[in-house]
Amino acid sequence: MVDIGTGYIKAGFSGEDLPRVVIPTAMGERIIEVDQQQTQGQSTAATSELKPKISHKFGREAFTATDHQLKQPVQRGVITDMTHMQTLLEHIFVHELGLQTKDISVLMTDSPMNTKENKMEITKLMFDYFKVQKFTLINTASLSLFSTGTTTGLVAESGEGISYAVPVFEGYALPHAILELKVAGCDVTQKLIDQFVESGMPVTAENFQQVREMKESMCHVSGDFNSEVRSRDDVLNQEQRSYELPSGEIIEVSLDKRVTASEILFNPRLIGVEEDGFAQMAQKSIEMCDEDLRTNLYGNIVLAGGTSLMNGFTERFEDEIRGYAAKSPKQTDIIVTAALHRKNAAWIGGSMLASMSTFADNTIR
């Protein structure tokens, strides 16, 4: 079972509770040229066969290996660099999980925004290069919903690279009502960086990983942004809101910076994105579905994705979607599920599905 996301790739075995491998979807690459002095005295045929060697670093090591060129093959939830994705998957299958790919079947998550051409390309890669026995791609939203034990509902996911709302009916996503918001975890991190730069702090784009750690440990979504951004009553003490950079410099992340960065998820206009916020997107997705189905969708809204784990996210989402839904002609109960495992929801749903006896019927051979 492989879940490929913008920020992380998760892999493991069906029937298990959690993935065995979780690493950033990143790799570093360095071309090592052949030393010409070592080839002196060798025949022309021998030297012509000598090719530059390629050194790779994977996951977190890719961000710290300054002598390697960073490659991130997934952008906004979609694989954009199949060549480096192949290298990353081979590292995971062979070196992390110790597998012979010709002996395995693979279930892989599929982004709701993926193209038909991209699906065909990843399928071709799995069979032609990895030579797997069976393979299938399944929408991440369907799998996230399945992880909760249900097959009908709305999945509202905010991950590292993209946020989206996907209505699912009896296990199948409804394409006409899928909505996306290209504001997610990476944009919150970037907003923090931009604020640091504006304040003259010694932070640049090279500190992206460190700032992402700051975001995950310090940021929260405000229930009342306009009031809190002006507040001097910080919930974190000085030690909790301070971070030491690799250079040894210590920066303090103020309350207004923390809440402003996370606010962009619900108010993208703060960064110049003229789109609906996360909660309004989810409500509009439901309203695009048949009237008879809306009650079931409002009654089972499932939050997913690592960004939704941010403190205050669930409460803000519930408050806003109830407000938007109250304007609808037909009143309905709204139930929002925010499971503790939602960061791994798609992987867990896939693990459950792949362990079922009927799974083989849904694969390509």
C-alpha positions as CSV (number, residue, x, y, z in Angstrom):
1,M,0.0,0.0,0.0
2,V,1.5,3.3,-1.2
3,D,0.2,6.8,-0.5
4,I,2.0,9.5,-2.5
5,G,1.5,13.0,-1.2
6,T,3.1,16.3,-1.9
7,G,4.8,16.4,1.4
8,Y,5.2,12.7,2.4
9,I,5.1,9.3,0.8
10,K,3.8,6.5,3.1
11,A,4.2,2.8,2.3
12,G,3.6,-0.5,4.1
13,F,1.7,-3.7,4.0
14,S,-2.1,-4.3,3.8
15,G,-3.8,-5.2,7.0
16,E,-1.4,-3.2,9.2
17,D,-2.6,-0.3,11.2
18,L,0.1,2.2,10.1
19,P,2.6,2.6,7.3
20,R,6.1,1.2,8.0
21,V,7.8,3.9,5.9
22,V,7.0,7.6,6.1
23,I,9.5,9.9,4.4
24,P,9.3,13.3,2.7
25,T,8.5,13.1,-1.0
26,A,11.9,14.4,-1.9
27,M,15.2,13.2,-3.1
28,G,18.6,14.8,-3.7
29,E,20.7,14.0,-6.8
30,R,24.4,14.6,-7.5
31,I,26.2,13.6,-10.7
32,I,29.8,12.4,-10.0
33,E,31.9,13.0,-13.1
34,V,34.5,10.4,-14.0
35,D,38.0,11.4,-13.1
36,Q,39.8,11.7,-16.4
37,Q,43.2,11.0,-14.8
38,Q,42.0,7.6,-13.7
39,T,41.2,6.6,-17.3
40,Q,44.7,7.4,-18.7
41,G,46.3,4.3,-20.2
42,Q,42.9,2.5,-20.7
43,S,41.6,1.6,-24.1
44,T,39.2,3.8,-25.9
45,A,36.5,1.2,-25.7
46,A,36.9,0.9,-21.9
47,T,36.8,4.7,-21.3
48,S,33.8,5.2,-23.6
49,E,31.8,2.9,-21.3
50,L,32.6,4.9,-18.2
51,K,29.6,7.0,-17.4
52,P,29.1,9.6,-14.6
53,K,27.9,8.1,-11.4
54,I,24.7,9.4,-9.7
55,S,24.5,9.8,-6.0
56,H,21.1,10.0,-4.3
57,K,19.7,11.1,-1.0
58,F,16.2,10.3,0.1
59,G,13.6,11.9,2.4
60,R,14.9,14.2,5.1
61,E,18.5,13.6,4.0
62,A,17.7,15.3,0.7
63,F,17.0,18.6,2.4
64,T,20.3,18.6,4.3
65,A,22.6,17.4,1.5
66,T,23.7,20.7,0.2
67,D,25.9,19.1,-2.5
68,H,22.9,17.4,-4.0
69,Q,20.2,19.0,-6.2
70,L,16.8,18.8,-4.5
71,K,14.0,17.0,-6.5
72,Q,10.4,17.1,-5.4
73,P,8.5,15.0,-7.9
74,V,5.0,15.8,-6.6
75,Q,3.5,19.2,-6.9
76,R,0.0,20.2,-5.6
77,G,-0.9,16.5,-5.2
78,V,0.1,15.4,-8.7
79,I,3.2,13.6,-9.9
80,T,5.0,16.0,-12.2
81,D,8.4,14.2,-12.5
82,M,7.9,10.5,-13.2
83,T,11.6,9.8,-13.7
84,H,12.5,10.9,-10.1
85,M,9.3,9.4,-8.8
86,Q,10.5,6.0,-10.2
87,T,13.8,6.4,-8.3
88,L,12.1,7.3,-5.1
89,L,9.6,4.4,-5.3
90,E,12.5,2.0,-6.1
91,H,14.3,3.2,-2.9
92,I,11.1,2.6,-0.9
93,F,10.3,-0.8,-2.3
94,V,13.8,-2.3,-2.4
95,H,15.8,-0.6,0.4
96,E,13.1,0.5,2.9
97,L,10.7,-2.5,2.6
98,G,13.1,-5.1,1.3
99,L,10.8,-6.3,-1.5
100,Q,11.2,-7.9,-4.9
101,T,8.6,-5.9,-6.8
102,K,7.9,-8.8,-9.2
103,D,6.4,-10.7,-6.3
104,I,3.9,-8.0,-5.0
105,S,0.6,-6.4,-5.7
106,V,0.3,-2.7,-5.2
107,L,-2.6,-0.4,-4.3
108,M,-1.6,3.3,-4.8
109,T,-3.5,6.4,-3.9
110,D,-4.7,8.6,-6.7
111,S,-5.2,12.4,-6.3
112,P,-8.7,13.6,-7.1
113,M,-7.1,16.2,-9.4
114,N,-5.0,13.6,-11.4
115,T,-5.2,13.5,-15.1
116,K,-6.0,10.4,-17.2
117,E,-2.6,10.7,-18.9
118,N,-0.8,10.7,-15.5
119,K,-2.8,7.7,-14.4
120,M,-1.8,5.8,-17.5
121,E,1.9,6.7,-17.0
122,I,2.1,5.6,-13.4
123,T,0.3,2.3,-14.3
124,K,2.8,1.7,-17.2
125,L,5.7,2.4,-14.8
126,M,4.4,-0.2,-12.3
127,F,4.0,-2.9,-14.8
128,D,6.9,-2.2,-17.3
129,Y,9.6,-1.2,-14.9
130,F,8.6,-2.6,-11.5
131,K,6.8,-5.6,-13.1
132,V,4.3,-5.9,-10.2
133,Q,1.8,-8.7,-10.3
134,K,-1.3,-6.6,-9.8
135,F,-1.9,-2.8,-9.5
136,T,-4.7,-0.4,-8.8
137,L,-5.2,3.3,-8.3
138,I,-7.9,4.5,-5.9
139,N,-9.0,8.0,-5.1
140,T,-7.6,9.3,-1.8
141,A,-11.0,10.6,-0.7
142,S,-12.7,7.2,-1.1
143,L,-9.9,5.6,1.0
144,S,-10.1,8.3,3.7
145,L,-13.8,7.8,4.0
146,F,-13.3,4.0,4.1
147,S,-10.9,4.4,7.0
148,T,-13.9,5.6,9.1
149,G,-16.0,2.6,8.2
150,T,-18.3,4.5,5.8
151,T,-18.7,4.8,2.1
152,T,-20.9,7.8,1.6
153,G,-19.9,11.3,2.8
154,L,-17.9,14.4,2.0
155,V,-14.1,14.2,2.5
156,A,-12.6,17.6,3.2
157,E,-8.8,17.2,3.0
158,S,-6.0,19.7,3.5
159,G,-2.5,18.3,3.1
160,E,0.9,19.7,2.3
161,G,0.3,20.8,-1.3
162,I,-3.4,21.0,-1.9
163,S,-6.8,21.2,-0.2
164,Y,-10.0,19.7,-1.7
165,A,-13.6,18.7,-1.1
166,V,-14.8,15.4,-2.6
167,P,-18.3,14.1,-2.2
168,V,-18.4,10.3,-2.2
169,F,-21.4,8.1,-2.8
170,E,-21.2,4.4,-2.0
171,G,-17.4,4.4,-2.4
172,Y,-17.3,6.4,-5.6
173,A,-16.2,10.0,-5.9
174,L,-18.6,12.4,-7.7
175,P,-16.4,14.2,-10.3
176,H,-18.8,17.0,-11.1
177,A,-18.7,18.3,-7.5
178,I,-15.0,18.0,-6.7
179,L,-13.5,21.3,-5.7
180,E,-9.9,22.2,-5.0
181,L,-8.1,25.0,-3.2
182,K,-4.5,25.5,-4.0
183,V,-3.7,26.7,-0.5
184,A,-2.5,24.1,1.9
185,G,0.3,23.3,4.4
186,C,3.2,24.5,2.2
187,D,1.5,27.8,1.7
188,V,1.2,28.3,5.5
189,T,4.9,27.6,5.8
190,Q,5.6,30.1,3.0
191,K,3.5,32.7,4.6
192,L,5.5,32.4,7.8
193,I,8.7,32.8,5.8
194,D,7.4,35.9,4.0
195,Q,6.5,37.4,7.3
196,F,9.9,36.7,8.8
197,V,11.6,38.3,5.7
198,E,9.4,41.4,6.0
199,S,10.4,41.7,9.7
200,G,14.1,41.5,8.8
201,M,14.6,38.1,10.4
202,P,17.5,35.8,9.1
203,V,15.2,33.4,7.4
204,T,15.2,32.4,3.7
205,A,13.6,29.8,1.4
206,E,16.5,27.5,2.3
207,N,15.0,27.3,5.9
208,F,11.7,25.8,4.6
209,Q,12.1,22.6,6.5
210,Q,12.8,24.4,9.8
211,V,9.9,26.8,9.3
212,R,7.6,23.9,8.6
213,E,8.6,22.5,12.0
214,M,7.8,25.9,13.5
215,K,4.4,25.8,11.9
216,E,3.6,22.3,13.1
217,S,4.6,23.0,16.7
218,M,3.5,26.6,17.1
219,C,0.7,27.6,14.7
220,H,-3.0,27.3,15.4
221,V,-6.2,28.4,13.6
222,S,-7.9,31.2,15.3
223,G,-11.6,31.2,16.2
224,D,-11.7,35.0,15.9
225,F,-8.9,36.1,13.7
226,N,-9.5,39.9,13.7
227,S,-9.5,39.9,17.5
228,E,-6.7,37.5,18.1
229,V,-4.3,39.0,15.7
230,R,-4.3,42.2,17.7
231,S,-4.2,40.4,21.1
232,R,-1.2,40.6,23.4
233,D,-2.3,37.6,25.4
234,D,-0.1,34.8,23.9
235,V,-1.0,31.2,24.8
236,L,2.7,30.2,24.4
237,N,5.5,31.3,26.7
238,Q,8.7,32.7,25.3
239,E,10.5,29.4,25.3
240,Q,7.6,27.7,23.4
241,R,7.5,30.4,20.7
242,S,11.3,30.5,20.2
243,Y,13.2,28.4,17.6
244,E,16.9,28.0,17.0
245,L,18.0,28.0,13.4
246,P,20.8,25.7,12.2
247,S,23.0,28.9,12.1
248,G,22.6,29.1,15.9
249,E,20.4,32.2,15.7
250,I,17.2,32.2,17.8
251,I,14.0,33.7,16.4
252,E,10.8,34.4,18.2
253,V,7.6,33.7,16.4
254,S,5.0,36.2,17.5
255,L,1.3,35.4,17.9
256,D,0.2,37.7,15.0
257,K,2.6,35.9,12.6
258,R,1.4,32.4,13.7
259,V,-2.3,33.1,13.4
260,T,-2.0,35.1,10.2
261,A,-0.1,32.2,8.5
262,S,-2.8,29.7,9.3
263,E,-5.6,32.1,8.5
264,I,-4.9,31.8,4.8
265,L,-6.6,28.4,4.8
266,F,-9.9,29.9,5.6
267,N,-9.2,33.3,3.9
268,P,-7.0,32.8,0.9
269,R,-7.3,36.4,-0.1
270,L,-4.7,37.2,2.5
271,I,-2.1,35.9,0.0
272,G,-3.9,37.2,-3.1
273,V,-5.7,33.9,-4.0
274,E,-9.3,34.9,-5.0
275,E,-10.9,31.7,-4.0
276,D,-13.3,30.5,-1.3
277,G,-11.8,29.4,2.0
278,F,-11.6,25.7,3.1
279,A,-15.0,25.5,4.8
280,Q,-16.9,27.4,2.2
281,M,-15.4,25.2,-0.5
282,A,-16.7,22.1,1.3
283,Q,-20.2,23.6,1.7
284,K,-20.3,24.5,-2.0
285,S,-19.2,21.0,-3.0
286,I,-22.2,19.5,-1.1
287,E,-24.6,22.0,-2.7
288,M,-23.4,21.0,-6.1
289,C,-24.8,17.4,-5.5
290,D,-28.3,16.2,-5.9
291,E,-30.7,17.5,-3.2
292,D,-31.6,14.0,-2.1
293,L,-27.9,13.3,-1.4
294,R,-27.0,16.5,0.5
295,T,-28.5,15.3,3.8
296,N,-26.2,12.2,3.8
297,L,-23.2,14.4,2.9
298,Y,-23.8,17.0,5.6
299,G,-24.3,14.1,8.0
300,N,-20.9,12.6,7.4
301,I,-18.1,15.2,6.7
302,V,-14.7,13.6,7.2
303,L,-11.7,15.8,7.7
304,A,-8.4,14.4,6.4
305,G,-4.8,15.5,5.8
306,G,-2.0,16.5,8.0
307,T,-2.8,20.3,7.9
308,S,-6.2,19.6,9.4
309,L,-4.4,18.5,12.6
310,M,-3.5,22.1,13.4
311,N,-5.0,23.2,16.7
312,G,-8.3,25.0,16.2
313,F,-8.7,23.8,12.6
314,T,-11.7,21.4,13.4
315,E,-13.5,24.0,15.5
316,R,-13.1,26.7,12.9
317,F,-14.2,24.4,10.1
318,E,-17.3,23.3,12.0
319,D,-18.3,26.8,13.0
320,E,-18.0,28.1,9.4
321,I,-19.7,25.3,7.6
322,R,-22.6,25.5,10.0
323,G,-22.9,29.2,9.3
324,Y,-22.8,28.6,5.5
325,A,-25.2,25.7,5.6
326,A,-27.7,27.7,7.7
327,K,-28.3,29.8,4.6
328,S,-29.5,26.8,2.7
329,P,-33.3,26.5,2.2
330,K,-33.3,23.0,3.7
331,Q,-31.9,22.6,7.2
332,T,-30.0,19.5,8.1
333,D,-27.8,18.0,10.8
334,I,-24.1,18.5,10.3
335,I,-21.7,15.9,11.7
336,V,-18.0,16.4,11.3
337,T,-15.6,13.6,12.0
338,A,-12.0,14.5,12.8
339,A,-10.3,11.2,13.6
340,L,-7.0,11.1,15.3
341,H,-5.5,9.1,12.4
342,R,-6.6,11.6,9.7
343,K,-3.0,12.4,8.7
344,N,-2.8,8.7,7.6
345,A,-6.5,8.3,6.7
346,A,-6.0,7.4,3.0
347,W,-3.2,4.9,3.8
348,I,-5.2,3.3,6.5
349,G,-8.3,3.0,4.2
350,G,-6.1,1.5,1.5
351,S,-4.6,-1.0,4.0
352,M,-8.1,-2.1,5.1
353,L,-9.4,-2.4,1.5
354,A,-6.3,-4.3,0.2
355,S,-6.7,-6.8,3.0
356,M,-10.2,-7.8,1.9
357,S,-10.8,-11.0,-0.1
358,T,-12.5,-9.0,-2.9
359,F,-9.6,-6.7,-3.4
360,A,-8.1,-8.7,-6.3
361,D,-11.3,-8.1,-8.3
362,N,-10.5,-4.4,-8.5
363,T,-6.9,-4.7,-9.7
364,I,-5.2,-4.7,-13.1
365,R,-3.1,-7.7,-14.0
